[in-house]
Amino acid sequence: MTTFFVPIKRSIVSRPYRPSILLLLALITGNGCGYNLRTMYPTEVQTVYVPIAQSNDYRRNLEFRLTESLIKEIEEKTPYKVVDRVQADTILEARIVSLSKHPLNETPTDEPRALQLNLAAEVRWQDLRNGVVLMEPRQVPVPDSLHKVVGTARFVPEVGQSFATGSQQAIDRIAERIVAMMEEQW
């Protein structure tokens, strides 16, 4: 039995042009999908000053915990460096405006079995060099260019969770939302 080998042309495009054609196809197909190669944060800002948050609530140390969580989120998730006011390009101010605790489930003797904690804060991000407010109100119209941010947390005292763990969870969620709001609009 005789076999014949017929050379098969593997590609219409010669080797030197393959990378450029693949790059062109990637640019054409990826262009309309909303993907972007640049940073999602304003590039004209390099540093942020985060003063200790203010609080309208009587519970102690919430403002310190919110400030600490904000600084940690900014340092971890943004290209910005947190510095003192003299060196800062911008200032990020926060105020805790409300804190409430509601029972979700009760025992037959009316003791709370599970609770929900609601924490609300107002935020303002301003450029110190020219006075421009960088974070304009998006959803809730609040005076003085403030954003209102709400964080919730659920905790169950029966399994060892407390108000401290629930409030820290709500504070961390608010800090995450504030840092996400620092991103540029699409």
C-alpha positions in Angstrom: 0.0 0.0 0.0 1.4 3.3 -1.0 0.7 6.4 1.1 1.0 9.9 -0.3 1.8 12.8 1.9 0.3 16.1 0.8 1.8 19.1 2.4 -1.0 21.0 4.2 -0.6 24.7 4.5 -1.1 25.4 8.2 -1.8 29.1 8.1 -2.8 31.7 5.7 -0.8 34.3 7.6 3.0 34.0 7.7 4.8 33.8 11.1 6.2 37.3 11.3 2.7 38.8 11.2 0.9 36.5 13.7 1.6 38.6 16.8 0.5 41.8 15.3 -2.7 40.3 13.9 -3.5 38.7 17.3 -2.9 42.1 19.0 -5.2 43.8 16.4 -7.9 41.2 17.0 -7.6 41.6 20.8 -7.9 45.4 20.5 -10.9 45.2 18.1 -12.9 42.6 20.2 -12.0 44.0 23.6 -12.6 47.6 22.8 -16.4 47.5 23.2 -16.5 45.4 26.3 -15.8 48.2 28.8 -12.3 46.9 29.7 -9.7 49.6 30.4 -6.0 49.3 31.0 -5.5 52.5 33.0 -6.1 52.9 36.7 -9.7 53.4 38.0 -8.7 56.2 40.3 -8.0 59.8 39.4 -4.3 60.0 38.3 -3.8 63.7 39.3 -4.1 62.7 43.0 -1.1 61.1 44.7 -1.8 61.6 48.4 -4.8 61.7 50.8 -5.2 63.1 54.2 -7.7 61.2 56.4 -8.5 63.2 59.6 -10.2 61.4 62.5 -13.8 60.9 61.6 -16.5 62.8 63.5 -19.4 61.1 65.2 -22.9 62.1 66.1 -23.3 59.0 68.1 -22.6 58.7 71.9 -20.7 55.4 71.6 -17.0 55.8 72.0 -14.2 54.9 69.6 -16.3 54.3 66.5 -14.8 57.3 64.8 -11.2 56.0 65.5 -12.1 52.6 64.2 -13.7 54.1 61.0 -10.6 56.2 60.4 -8.3 53.2 60.9 -10.4 51.1 58.6 -10.5 53.9 55.9 -6.7 54.3 56.0 -6.2 50.6 55.7 -8.5 50.3 52.7 -7.0 53.3 50.9 -3.4 51.9 51.4 -4.4 48.4 50.2 -6.7 49.1 47.3 -5.7 52.4 45.8 -2.5 53.9 44.4 -2.7 56.7 46.9 -0.5 57.2 50.0 -2.1 58.4 53.2 -0.1 61.4 54.6 -0.5 64.3 57.0 -2.4 67.4 55.9 0.7 69.5 55.0 1.8 66.9 52.3 -1.6 65.9 51.1 -3.2 66.6 47.7 -6.7 65.8 48.9 -8.6 65.4 52.2 -11.2 62.6 52.8 -13.5 63.6 55.7 -16.1 61.2 57.3 -18.8 61.7 59.9 -20.8 58.9 61.5 -24.4 60.2 61.4 -26.4 57.3 62.8 -26.1 54.0 64.5 -29.0 51.7 65.1 -29.5 48.1 66.3 -32.6 46.1 65.6 -33.5 42.5 66.7 -34.0 40.1 63.8 -35.0 37.1 65.9 -36.0 36.8 69.5 -36.2 34.0 72.1 -39.6 33.1 73.7 -38.5 35.4 76.6 -38.0 38.4 74.3 -34.2 38.3 74.4 -32.5 39.1 71.1 -31.2 36.0 69.3 -29.9 37.8 66.2 -29.5 41.5 65.6 -28.8 43.8 62.7 -26.6 46.9 63.1 -27.0 49.8 60.7 -24.3 52.4 60.6 -24.5 55.5 58.3 -21.7 57.9 57.5 -21.4 61.1 55.4 -18.2 61.5 53.3 -16.6 64.3 51.5 -13.4 64.1 49.3 -11.9 67.4 48.4 -8.8 68.5 46.5 -6.7 70.7 48.8 -4.8 72.3 46.0 -7.7 74.0 44.2 -10.7 73.4 46.5 -12.6 71.2 43.9 -14.8 68.5 45.5 -13.8 65.2 43.9 -16.6 63.1 45.2 -19.9 64.6 44.0 -23.2 63.2 45.5 -24.4 60.3 43.4 -27.4 58.7 45.0 -28.6 60.6 48.1 -28.7 64.4 47.8 -27.0 65.6 51.0 -26.0 69.2 51.5 -22.3 70.4 51.3 -21.3 67.8 48.7 -21.5 64.9 51.2 -22.1 61.3 50.4 -24.2 59.2 52.7 -22.9 55.7 53.0 -24.6 52.9 55.0 -23.1 49.7 56.3 -25.0 46.9 57.9 -23.9 43.9 59.9 -25.7 41.0 61.6 -24.4 39.4 64.8 -25.7 36.6 67.0 -24.8 36.9 70.7 -25.6 33.2 71.4 -22.6 32.1 69.3 -20.2 34.6 70.9 -20.6 37.6 68.6 -21.1 41.0 70.2 -21.8 44.6 69.4 -18.1 45.1 69.0 -17.8 42.5 66.3 -21.0 43.6 64.5 -19.9 47.3 64.6 -16.4 46.5 63.2 -18.0 44.5 60.4 -20.3 47.5 59.6 -17.3 49.9 59.8 -15.3 47.7 57.4 -18.1 47.6 54.9 -18.5 51.4 55.0 -14.7 51.8 54.5 -14.9 49.5 51.5 -17.8 51.4 50.0 -16.1 54.8 50.5 -12.9 53.6 48.8 -15.0 52.2 45.9 -16.6 55.6 45.6 -13.2 57.2 45.1 -13.0 55.5 41.7 -13.5 57.6 38.6 -16.9 57.5 36.9 -17.0 55.5 33.6 
